């Protein structure tokens, strides 16, 4: 296995560990008001970075592995990093209806799973 193939396999494995929602679960979540209300919006408002990320994750989850692009692999690495960093910031108390959980779910990770 070449270094590139190894890196891609590691990226896919890390992504599979970070993203614990299915494409259909994530699509359904992204349609909710809660999903649309959290996250950092671009200067003009509109869609948050996390919500846009969630849509890209759905596209990745719906693809065959052989169809992944360099952009998909870059996004997978971004998702893995975000989920790892954000997971460490869990608020005290019940986080079920928290912006923290909702933000992670936009990135394909439900901390309650």
C-alpha positions in Angstrom: 0.0 0.0 0.0 1.4 3.4 -1.0 1.7 6.3 1.5 -1.2 8.0 -0.3 -3.4 5.0 -0.1 -2.5 4.6 3.6 -3.3 8.2 4.3 -6.7 7.9 2.5 -7.6 4.8 4.4 -6.6 6.5 7.7 -8.7 9.5 6.8 -11.7 7.3 5.9 -11.3 5.4 9.2 -11.1 8.6 11.3 -14.1 10.0 9.4 -16.1 6.9 10.1 -15.3 7.2 13.8 -16.2 10.9 13.9 -19.4 10.8 11.9 -21.9 8.5 13.7 -25.0 9.7 11.9 -26.3 8.1 8.7 -26.9 10.2 5.6 -30.6 10.0 6.1 -30.4 11.0 9.8 -28.1 13.9 9.0 -30.4 15.1 6.1 -33.4 15.0 8.4 -31.5 16.9 11.1 -30.3 19.5 8.6 -33.9 20.3 7.8 -34.7 21.3 11.4 -34.9 24.8 12.8 -32.4 23.9 15.5 -29.8 22.8 12.9 -30.2 26.1 11.0 -30.0 28.3 14.2 -26.5 27.2 15.3 -23.0 27.8 14.0 -20.9 30.6 12.7 -22.6 32.4 9.7 -20.6 34.0 7.0 -20.5 37.8 6.8 -23.7 38.0 4.8 -25.6 35.7 7.2 -27.3 32.8 5.5 -26.1 29.3 6.0 -23.6 28.5 8.8 -20.3 26.8 8.2 -21.5 23.7 10.1 -24.7 23.4 8.1 -22.8 23.7 4.8 -20.4 21.1 6.2 -23.3 18.8 7.0 -24.6 18.9 3.4 -21.1 18.0 2.2 -20.9 15.1 4.7 -24.2 13.8 3.3 -22.8 13.9 -0.2 -19.7 12.0 1.0 -21.8 9.4 2.8 -23.9 8.8 -0.3 -20.9 8.2 -2.6 -18.9 5.0 -3.3 -15.5 5.1 -1.8 -13.9 5.0 -5.2 -15.7 8.2 -6.2 -14.2 10.3 -3.3 -12.4 13.4 -4.6 -9.4 15.3 -3.1 -11.9 17.8 -1.8 -13.9 15.1 -0.1 -10.8 13.8 1.6 -9.9 17.4 2.7 -13.4 17.8 4.1 -13.2 14.5 5.9 -10.0 15.6 7.7 -11.7 19.0 8.5 -14.7 17.1 10.0 -12.4 14.8 12.1 -10.6 17.8 13.5 -13.7 19.8 14.3 -15.5 16.9 16.0 -12.3 16.1 18.1 -11.9 19.8 19.2 -15.6 20.5 19.8 -16.3 17.3 21.7 -13.8 18.5 24.4 -15.9 21.6 25.0 -19.0 19.8 26.4 -21.0 22.1 28.7 -21.8 21.2 32.2 -25.2 19.8 32.9 -27.7 18.5 30.5 -26.5 19.0 26.9 -29.4 17.3 25.1 -30.9 20.6 23.9 -27.7 22.6 23.8 -26.2 24.6 21.0 -23.0 22.5 21.6 -24.8 19.2 20.7 -26.7 20.8 17.8 -23.4 22.2 16.3 -21.8 18.7 16.5 -24.8 17.2 14.9 -24.4 19.6 11.9 -21.0 18.0 11.5 -22.5 14.5 11.5 -21.7 13.6 15.1 -24.4 13.0 17.8 -22.7 12.9 21.1 -25.6 11.0 22.6 -25.0 8.0 20.3 
